Amino acid sequence: MLAAAYIFLSTLLPVVLLALRDIPVVNGCTTASGAGEKIYMKILLPVAFLAVLIFTCMPNPGGNLIFGYVSDFPSGSLLLPVGIATLASVVLTLRISRFPAIQFAFVGSLFGLKSAYGSGPGWTESSACIISWIAAPLLCGVLAAGIYKLTVALVKGNSTHFIILESRLLKFSTVAALLLVVAYAFNNSLVFNCLPIAEYGPGLRAAAMTAGVAITGVLLSFRRASAHRYTVADSDLDVESESILPVLLSMALVLALFCAGFLRRIGLCATPLPAGLLFIAALTGVSLARDRALVEGESIARCAFSAVLSPLLGAMFCYSLCRIIDGDLMNTLLVLGLAGIITAVVLFLQWQSRKKLQTQFISAREQQVYNARKSLSALEVKAEMTEKDLIGKLEFKRKELVDFAVGVSDQKRFMEKFYEDLKSVRYMSDGKDKDAGLDRLLSTLRERMYFSREMNDFYARTEVLHKDFNMRLSEAYPNLTENEKKLANLLRQGFSSKYIASLMNITPKSAEINRYRLRAKLGLKRSDNLVQFIKSI
C-alpha cells in the first residue's frame, strides 16, 4: 500500500505540471479553432484522452512508448526522485519560458535514475532522444508552413461563399482537434504510465493507477489551466482559420509520428514531446509561410533554451537525490554544485529579463508622461489662441455695433439737414436762387450716393477679415492694382457683377470688363472658373 502511494505521488507531480502548462496548449488550440466550444467535443475530447491513456497501459503495441525506460527500475519510494527532479527542473525553466519542456525534464530524470542505480543510458539511446528532440520541432514547423500554403491555395482557388468556406474549415479543424488530443495522449502516455508499469507491469492495475493520476491531476489544476488555455486561444492564436488549421494538423502529425517504433531504424526514437515546444514551432512555420510574425523571436529563443536545459537539470537533480538517499555525498556535492551554477545562470537571466522589462516599462511610462504634458501644453496654447481669437471677434463685433450706431446717427443728421435745406429752397421767391439751391442740393445728394466713406470702411473691414487671403494674393500676383484686389475680395465673398458695379460705383458693363482683365492677370483659361480659383488662393 505504501509503495502504491509513492508510485501515485511520483507520477502525480509531473502530471500536474502537464495539466497546468502543457495540456492547456492543446486545449487552447482546440478552443481557438472553434471545435472545443461544441458540446459533443467537450465530452468526446477528455473521454478520448483518458481512453488512450488506459489503452497504452495494456499489453499491446502501445508499449512502444516506453521502449527502454522501465527496464531495471527500482520500485517503491526510490521512484519519488523522478517526480521531484521533474518539478525542480520545470520550476527553474518556467523562469525562462512560459512553455516549459516538462516531458524532456521527465525523461532526463529517468536517465538520472538509471545512471544512479543501473548502467545508465547508452550513447545510442541518449543520442536517439537528443536527435528526436531536435527533429520534432523542426519537422512541425515545416509541416505547418506546407499545410498553411496548401490551405491558402485551396481557399483562394475556391469561389464558394466565405461563410461556407469557414464552415468547412471548422469541420476540418474539429477532426484535427480530435486527432491532436488522441496523438498527444498516446505520445505522452509515457509520463502517465511509465512508473505504474515499472511497478506493476502492463495490465489493469497500471491502467487504474494511470487513470486515477490523470483525473486527479486535471482536477487539481483545472482553474489555473483554464486561464492558461484562454491565453493561448485569445492571445497566441488570435488569427484567421487558415492559420489555426495548420497548427492543429502539424502538431497532431508530429506527436503521432513520434509514437512509432520504426523510428529506431532511422536513428530516432519514440519519445514524449512538449505541446508548447511544438506549438511555438508550428507558429514559426506559419509565420514564415505568411510573411508575418505570429510569435516573437525572443519567445522562440526562450522556448528552445528551456527545452535544452530541462533534461540536463532533470538528470542532475534526480541523480543527486538518488546519491543523497544512498549517502554518497561527494558525487552529490559535485552534481549539486553544477546544478547550482545552472540555477544561478537561470536566475541571472531572469533578473536581466525583469530588469529589461522594468526599464521598458519605465521608459514607456516616461514617454506617456511626456506625451501627456506635450498634449496638455498644446491644449493650453490652443485654448489661449482660441481665447484671443474670441476676444478679437468680440471686439470686432462691438466696433461693428458702434460703427452702425454712428452711421445711423450720421444718416439721420444728413437727412434732417437735407430736409431743412430743401424746405428753405421751396419757399424761395426768386427763380434763379431756387434753381441754384436745387442744383446745390442735387450735387450734395449725388455725392452722398457714392458712399465714399462707407465704402472705404467696408474695404478696410474686408482687408482685416481676409488678411491672409490678401497677403497670399499680393505675394502670388504683385502686379494687381488696388481696384483689382478689391474686385477679387468682392468675388471671394460671393457678390454678383450687379452688386459689384453698385459697390464700386461703376456700370455693370465696366464690372464685366474688370472681371475679364482680372482673369487675364491671374493667367486663367476660358474654361477656368474665376470665383473658384480666387477661393482656392
C-alpha positions in Angstrom: 0.0 0.0 0.0 2.8 2.4 0.9 4.6 1.6 -2.4 1.3 2.3 -4.3 1.1 5.7 -2.6 4.7 6.5 -3.6 4.0 5.5 -7.2 0.9 7.6 -7.2 2.7 10.7 -5.8 5.7 10.2 -8.0 3.5 10.1 -11.1 1.2 12.9 -9.9 4.0 15.5 -9.7 4.8 15.6 -13.5 1.2 15.0 -14.4 0.1 18.1 -12.5 2.8 20.1 -14.3 1.4 18.8 -17.6 -2.1 19.7 -16.6 -1.1 23.2 -15.6 1.2 24.1 -18.5 1.2 21.7 -21.4 -2.3 20.3 -21.8 -3.8 23.8 -21.8 -1.8 24.4 -25.0 -3.7 21.6 -26.7 -7.0 22.8 -25.2 -6.2 26.4 -26.3 -5.6 25.2 -29.9 -8.9 23.3 -30.0 -10.7 26.3 -28.4 -9.2 28.8 -30.9 -10.4 26.6 -33.8 -14.0 26.6 -32.5 -14.1 22.8 -32.1 -13.6 23.0 -28.4 -16.8 25.0 -27.9 -19.1 22.3 -29.3 -20.9 20.3 -26.6 -20.2 16.9 -28.0 -16.5 17.8 -28.4 -16.3 18.9 -24.7 -17.3 15.4 -23.8 -15.5 13.5 -26.6 -12.1 15.1 -26.2 -11.5 14.2 -22.5 -13.0 10.7 -22.9 -10.7 10.1 -25.9 -7.7 11.3 -23.9 -8.4 9.0 -20.9 -9.2 6.1 -23.2 -5.9 6.3 -25.0 -4.0 6.5 -21.7 -5.7 3.3 -20.4 -5.1 1.6 -23.8 -1.3 2.2 -23.6 -1.2 0.6 -20.2 -2.4 -2.8 -21.6 -0.1 -5.4 -23.1 -0.4 -4.1 -26.7 1.7 -2.2 -29.2 1.3 0.9 -27.1 4.2 -0.4 -25.0 6.4 1.0 -27.8 6.2 4.3 -26.0 8.2 3.2 -23.0 10.7 1.2 -25.0 13.7 1.1 -22.7 12.8 3.5 -19.8 11.2 0.9 -17.5 13.8 -1.8 -17.6 15.6 -2.5 -14.3 14.0 0.3 -12.4 13.9 0.2 -8.6 10.4 0.2 -7.2 8.7 1.9 -4.3 10.0 5.1 -2.7 13.1 5.4 -4.9 10.9 6.5 -7.8 9.9 9.6 -6.0 13.1 11.5 -7.0 11.9 11.3 -10.6 8.8 13.4 -9.8 10.8 15.8 -7.5 13.5 16.3 -10.1 11.0 17.0 -12.8 9.2 19.5 -10.6 12.5 21.3 -9.7 13.6 21.4 -13.4 10.3 22.8 -14.5 10.1 25.5 -11.8 13.5 26.8 -12.9 12.8 26.7 -16.6 9.5 28.4 -16.1 11.5 31.5 -15.3 12.9 31.3 -18.9 9.8 30.4 -21.0 6.1 30.0 -20.3 6.2 26.8 -22.4 8.4 24.5 -20.3 9.6 21.2 -21.7 8.1 19.0 -19.0 8.5 15.8 -20.9 12.2 16.4 -21.6 12.7 17.1 -17.9 10.8 13.8 -17.0 12.9 11.7 -19.5 16.1 13.4 -18.2 15.1 12.5 -14.6 14.6 8.8 -15.8 18.1 8.9 -17.3 19.4 10.3 -14.0 17.7 7.5 -12.1 19.1 4.8 -14.4 22.6 6.4 -14.0 22.3 6.3 -10.2 21.0 2.7 -9.9 21.9 1.0 -13.2 24.3 1.1 -16.0 22.9 4.4 -17.2 21.6 5.2 -20.7 23.9 4.2 -23.5 25.1 6.5 -26.2 22.8 5.1 -28.8 19.8 5.6 -26.6 20.8 9.1 -25.5 21.7 10.3 -29.0 18.4 8.9 -30.4 16.5 11.0 -27.8 18.5 14.2 -28.5 18.2 13.9 -32.3 14.4 13.2 -31.9 14.0 16.3 -29.7 15.7 18.4 -32.3 14.0 16.8 -35.3 10.4 17.0 -33.9 10.0 20.8 -33.7 11.8 21.3 -37.0 9.5 18.9 -38.7 6.5 20.5 -37.0 7.5 23.9 -38.4 8.0 22.6 -41.9 4.7 20.7 -41.9 2.8 23.8 -40.5 4.3 26.0 -43.3 3.4 23.5 -46.0 -0.1 22.9 -44.7 -0.7 26.7 -44.5 0.4 27.2 -48.1 -1.8 24.4 -49.3 -4.8 25.6 -47.3 -4.5 29.2 -48.6 -4.1 27.9 -52.2 -7.3 25.8 -51.8 -9.2 28.7 -50.2 -8.1 31.3 -52.8 -8.9 29.0 -55.7 -12.4 28.3 -54.4 -15.3 30.5 -55.5 -17.5 29.3 -52.7 -19.0 31.8 -50.3 -16.9 32.9 -47.4 -19.4 31.6 -44.8 -19.5 28.1 -46.4 -15.7 28.1 -46.5 -15.5 29.0 -42.8 -17.9 26.2 -42.1 -15.8 23.7 -43.9 -12.6 24.9 -42.2 -14.4 24.4 -38.9 -15.2 20.8 -39.8 -11.6 20.1 -40.7 -10.4 21.8 -37.5 -12.8 19.7 -35.5 -11.3 16.5 -36.9 -7.8 17.9 -36.5 -8.5 18.8 -32.8 -9.7 15.3 -32.1 -6.6 13.8 -33.8 -4.4 16.2 -31.8 -5.8 15.2 -28.5 -5.5 11.4 -29.3 -2.0 11.8 -30.6 -1.0 13.9 -27.5 -2.4 11.3 -25.1 -0.7 8.5 -26.9 2.6 10.3 -27.2 2.7 11.5 -23.6 1.4 8.3 -22.1 5.0 7.7 -21.0 4.7 10.4 -18.4 1.4 9.0 -17.1 2.1 5.2 -17.1 5.8 4.7 -17.1 6.1 4.5 -13.3 2.9 2.4 -12.8 4.0 0.0 -15.5 7.5 -0.1 -13.9 6.0 -1.1 -10.6 3.1 -3.4 -11.7 3.7 -4.3 -15.3 1.3 -3.7 -18.1 -2.3 -4.5 -17.1 -5.4 -3.4 -15.2 -3.5 -2.2 -12.1 -1.3 0.1 -14.1 -4.3 1.3 -16.1 -6.3 2.1 -12.9 -3.3 3.9 -11.4 -2.8 5.9 -14.7 -6.5 6.9 -14.9 -6.6 7.9 -11.2 -3.5 10.1 -11.6 -4.8 11.7 -14.8 -8.2 12.6 -13.3 -6.6 13.8 -10.0 -4.0 16.0 -11.9 -6.7 17.6 -14.1 -9.0 18.3 -11.1 -6.2 19.8 -9.1 -5.1 22.2 -11.9 -8.4 22.9 -13.6 -8.9 26.5 -12.6 -5.4 27.7 -13.4 -5.2 25.6 -16.5 -8.4 27.2 -17.9 -6.8 30.6 -17.6 -3.7 29.4 -19.5 -5.9 27.8 -22.2 -7.7 31.0 -22.9 -4.4 32.9 -23.0 -3.3 30.6 -25.8 -6.6 30.8 -27.6 -7.3 34.5 -27.3 -3.7 35.9 -27.5 -1.3 33.5 -29.3 -3.9 32.2 -31.8 -5.9 35.3 -32.4 -5.7 34.7 -36.2 -7.8 33.5 -39.1 -8.9 29.9 -39.6 -6.4 29.3 -42.4 -3.6 29.7 -39.8 -5.2 27.7 -37.0 -5.8 24.5 -39.0 -2.1 24.1 -40.0 -1.1 24.4 -36.3 -3.5 21.7 -35.2 -2.6 19.3 -38.0 1.2 19.7 -37.8 1.2 19.2 -34.0 -1.0 16.1 -34.4 1.1 14.6 -37.1 4.4 15.1 -35.3 3.0 13.7 -32.0 1.6 10.7 -33.8 4.8 10.1 -35.7 7.0 10.1 -32.6 4.9 7.3 -31.1 6.0 4.8 -33.8 8.5 2.0 -33.2 10.1 2.1 -36.7 11.8 5.4 -35.8 14.6 3.4 -34.2 15.6 2.1 -37.6 16.5 5.7 -38.7 18.3 6.8 -35.6 15.3 8.3 -33.8 13.1 7.1 -31.0 9.5 7.2 -29.8 9.6 9.9 -27.2 7.1 12.2 -25.4 7.1 15.8 -26.9 6.1 19.1 -25.2 3.0 20.6 -26.8 4.3 24.1 -26.0 7.5 23.5 -28.0 5.6 22.1 -31.0 3.1 25.0 -30.7 5.9 27.6 -31.0 7.5 25.6 -33.8 4.1 25.5 -35.7 3.6 29.2 -35.2 7.1 29.9 -36.5 6.4 27.8 -39.6 3.1 29.6 -40.3 4.8 32.9 -39.7 7.5 32.2 -42.3 4.8 31.0 -44.8 2.6 34.0 -44.4 5.5 36.6 -44.1 4.0 38.0 -40.9 5.1 37.0 -37.4 2.7 35.2 -35.1 5.3 34.8 -32.4 8.3 36.9 -31.3 11.8 35.8 -31.9 12.6 36.2 -28.2 9.8 33.7 -27.3 11.3 31.2 -29.8 14.8 31.5 -28.3 13.5 31.2 -24.7 11.4 28.1 -25.6 14.4 26.5 -27.3 16.8 27.3 -24.4 14.2 25.9 -21.9 14.0 22.7 -24.0 17.7 22.2 -23.9 18.1 23.0 -20.2 15.2 20.9 -19.0 16.6 17.3 -19.5 20.0 18.4 -18.1 18.5 19.8 -14.9 16.2 16.8 -14.6 19.0 14.3 -14.9 21.3 16.1 -12.4 18.6 16.7 -9.8 17.4 13.1 -9.9 20.9 11.7 -9.8 21.8 13.9 -6.9 18.7 13.0 -5.0 19.4 9.3 -5.5 23.0 9.7 -4.3 21.8 11.6 -1.2 19.5 8.7 -0.4 22.5 6.3 -0.8 24.7 8.6 1.3 27.2 9.3 -1.4 27.9 13.0 -0.5 31.0 13.6 -2.8 29.2 12.9 -6.1 26.2 14.7 -4.7 28.1 17.9 -4.0 29.7 17.9 -7.4 26.3 17.4 -9.2 24.6 19.9 -6.9 27.3 22.4 -7.5 26.9 22.2 -11.2 23.1 22.4 -10.8 23.6 25.4 -8.6 25.7 27.1 -11.3 23.0 26.4 -13.9 20.3 27.6 -11.4 22.3 30.8 -10.8 22.6 31.4 -14.6 18.9 30.9 -15.0 18.1 33.3 -12.1 20.6 35.8 -13.6 18.9 35.6 -17.0 15.5 36.1 -15.3 16.8 39.0 -13.3 18.1 40.6 -16.5 14.8 39.9 -18.3 12.9 41.6 -15.4 15.3 44.5 -15.4 14.9 44.9 -19.1 11.1 44.7 -18.8 11.2 47.2 -15.9 13.4 49.6 -17.9 11.0 49.3 -20.9 8.0 49.9 -18.6 9.6 53.0 -17.0 10.6 54.2 -20.5 7.1 53.7 -21.7 5.6 55.5 -18.7 8.0 58.4 -19.2 7.0 58.6 -22.8 3.4 58.6 -21.8 4.0 61.4 -19.3 5.9 63.3 -21.9 3.2 62.9 -24.5 0.6 63.9 -21.9 2.5 67.0 -21.0 3.0 67.8 -24.7 -0.7 67.3 -25.4 -1.5 69.5 -22.3 0.8 72.2 -23.5 -0.7 72.1 -27.0 -4.2 72.3 -25.5 -3.1 75.3 -23.3 -1.7 77.1 -26.4 -4.7 76.3 -28.4 -7.0 77.5 -25.6 -5.0 80.7 -25.3 -5.2 81.3 -29.0 -8.9 80.5 -29.1 -9.4 82.9 -26.2 -7.5 85.6 -28.0 -9.4 84.9 -31.2 -12.7 85.1 -29.4 -11.7 88.4 -27.7 -10.7 89.8 -31.1 -14.0 88.7 -32.6 -16.0 90.2 -29.8 -14.1 93.4 -30.1 -14.7 93.4 -33.8 -18.4 92.9 -33.3 -18.5 95.6 -30.7 -16.8 98.0 -33.1 -19.3 97.0 -35.8 -22.2 97.9 -33.5 -20.6 101.2 -32.6 -20.0 102.0 -36.2 -23.5 101.0 -37.2 -24.9 103.4 -34.5 -22.6 106.1 -35.7 -23.7 105.5 -39.3 -27.4 105.7 -38.4 -26.8 108.9 -36.4 -24.8 110.4 -39.3 -27.5 109.4 -41.8 -30.2 111.0 -39.6 -28.3 114.3 -39.3 -27.7 114.4 -43.1 -31.4 113.7 -43.8 -32.5 116.3 -41.2 -30.2 118.9 -42.7 -31.2 118.0 -46.3 -34.9 118.3 -45.3 -34.4 121.8 -43.8 -32.4 122.9 -46.9 -35.0 121.6 -49.3 -37.7 123.2 -47.2 -35.9 126.6 -47.4 -35.4 126.3 -51.1 -39.1 125.6 -51.6 -40.1 128.9 -50.1 -37.6 131.0 -52.2 -39.4 133.5 -54.3 -36.6 134.2 -56.8 -36.5 131.6 -59.5 -32.7 131.8 -60.1 -32.0 131.4 -56.4 -34.4 128.4 -56.2 -32.7 126.7 -59.2 -29.3 127.4 -57.7 -30.4 125.9 -54.4 -31.9 122.8 -56.1 -28.6 122.3 -58.0 -26.7 122.5 -54.8 -29.0 120.0 -53.1 -28.8 117.6 -56.1 -25.0 117.9 -56.0 -24.9 117.1 -52.3 -27.3 114.2 -52.8 -25.2 112.8 -55.6 -22.0 113.0 -53.5 -23.9 111.2 -50.8 -24.9 108.5 -53.2 -21.3 107.5 -53.8 -21.0 106.3 -50.1 -17.3 107.0 -50.3 -16.7 106.9 -46.6 -18.8 103.8 -46.1 -17.1 102.0 -49.0 -13.7 102.9 -47.6 -14.8 101.5 -44.3 -16.2 98.4 -46.0 -12.9 97.7 -47.8 -10.9 98.3 -44.6 -13.0 95.7 -42.7 -12.8 93.3 -45.6 -9.0 93.5 -45.5 -9.0 92.8 -41.8 -11.3 89.8 -42.1 -9.4 88.4 -45.1 -5.9 89.4 -44.2 -4.4 86.0 -45.0 -6.1 86.0 -48.4 -4.9 89.5 -49.3 -1.4 88.6 -48.2 -1.3 85.4 -50.4 -2.9 87.3 -53.3 -0.3 90.1 -53.1 2.6 87.6 -52.9 1.3 85.5 -55.8 0.3 88.3 -58.1 2.1 91.5 -57.1 1.1 93.3 -60.4 -2.6 93.6 -59.4 -3.9 97.1 -58.8 -5.9 98.2 -55.7 -9.2 98.1 -57.6 -8.4 94.6 -58.9 -7.6 93.4 -55.3 -11.0 94.9 -54.2 -12.7 93.1 -57.1 -11.1 89.8 -56.0 -12.3 90.4 -52.4 -15.8 91.0 -53.6 -15.8 88.0 -55.8 -14.4 85.8 -53.0 -17.4 87.0 -50.8 -19.9 85.9 -53.5 -21.1 89.2 -54.8 -22.6 89.2 -58.3 -21.5 91.6 -61.1 -24.6 93.8 -60.5 -23.8 94.3 -56.8 -20.1 94.8 -57.6 -20.9 97.5 -60.0 -23.1 99.2 -57.4 -20.4 98.9 -54.7 -17.6 100.1 -56.9 -19.8 102.8 -58.4 -19.3 101.6 -61.9 -21.6 100.3 -64.6 -22.3 96.5 -64.9 -20.5 96.6 -68.3 -17.4 98.0 -66.6 -17.7 95.4 -63.9 -17.6 92.6 -66.6 -14.6 94.3 -68.3 -12.8 94.4 -64.9 -13.5 90.7 -64.4 -12.0 89.9 -67.8 -8.9 91.9 -67.0 -8.5 90.2 -63.6 -8.8 86.8 -65.3 -6.0 87.8 -67.7 -3.7 88.9 -64.9 -4.4 85.7 -63.0 -3.5 83.7 -66.1 -6.7 81.8 -66.3 -8.1 80.0 -69.3 -11.6 80.4 -70.7 -12.6 77.1 -69.1 -11.4 78.1 -65.6 -13.8 79.3 -63.0 -12.7 82.7 -61.7 -14.6 82.6 -58.4 -13.5 79.0 -57.6 -9.9 79.9 -58.4 -9.9 83.0 -56.1 -11.4 80.9 -53.3 -8.6 78.4 -53.7 -5.9 81.0 -53.1 
